[in-house]
Amino acid sequence: AWEDANYRLADNTASPGTVLSSIVRSLTSKIEGPEGCKKCARHWRRVLLTTPVPVSPTLDEARHWLVAAHNETREKLKPTPFADVAAKFNWTLSHE
């Protein structure tokens, strides 16, 4: 699910907020669905409360939010650096 989400933000989309919202809905549905995990769903909801999805993010802001949310959900695992994710998915980064 996370890889698919990262690929969806690999394109230089004109509406990153729409794409990010769609990603969050898909992840939430998967986590809370029949094959999901109740503990994971509670944790995911806490992440969404403490780190709300940005309303109108730039593409870079959407990518940073997704990586930060992913790292937050990886309990007891070392965070994945943003640069590693960007390189893996061939993200072209703006220099704002």
N, C-alpha and C positions, 0 to 999 in steps of 0.2 A: 504494500500500500504506500509506504513512504517513497519507494523508488518511483512509482507511477506519479506521485505528487510532485516529486522533483523534476521529472521529465516534463510534466505539464507546465512548469514554470521555466523550462528551458527555452521555450519560444519567446521571442520578444513581443509578447502580447500587448495589445493596445489597452486592455482592461484587466490589469493584474488583480484588482480588487475582486472582480467577478470570478476570476479563475481561483483565487485563494478561497473565497467563500464557498465555491463549489467543492474544492479540495476538503475543506473543513467539514462540510455536510457529508461527503463521501466517507471520510475517515470516521466521523461520528456514527454514521449508519453501520459501518463495518464493525466498529468496536462495541456498539450497543446491540448489534444484531444477534441472531441465533448462534452464530459461531464465535461471537465475541466473548469477552471476559468481564464479569461484574466489577472486579477490582480495577481492571484497566479502564473501564468506563468511568468509574468514580474518579480515578486519577486524571483522566482526560478532561472531565468536566471541571476539575479544580484548575488544571492548566488554562482552560478557556476563561475561567473567572479571574485568575491572577494575571493572565497575559492576554487580554482581549484581542480579537482579530482586528487589525487596522481597517478602518472604513474605506479610505481612498488611498491605498498605498501605491508608491511607485513600484516598479518591478523589483528593484533591489530591496525595498522595504518588505515586500511580500516574501521574497526569498529569505531574507534575514529572519523574519517572523517564523517561517516554516522550519528553518534549521533550529532556531531557539526552542520552538515547541517540541520538535523531535528530541532534542537533547534533554529537555525537561522530562519527557516521558520515559527516558532510558534510565530508570532507577538503578542506582549503584553501578552504572556503566560510565566509562570515561566519555565526556562530550566529544562529538565529532566537530572539528574546526570548520567554520564556514568555508574557508579557502579550499579545504579538501572536497567538500560537497560541490562547490562551484566548479572545480577542476573536473571532477568525475562526470558531471552532467553538462560540461562545456558551456557554462553560463558566461555570457559576455557581460561584464560588469561596467556600469557607468561610473564615471569619476566625478561625483557631485561634490 
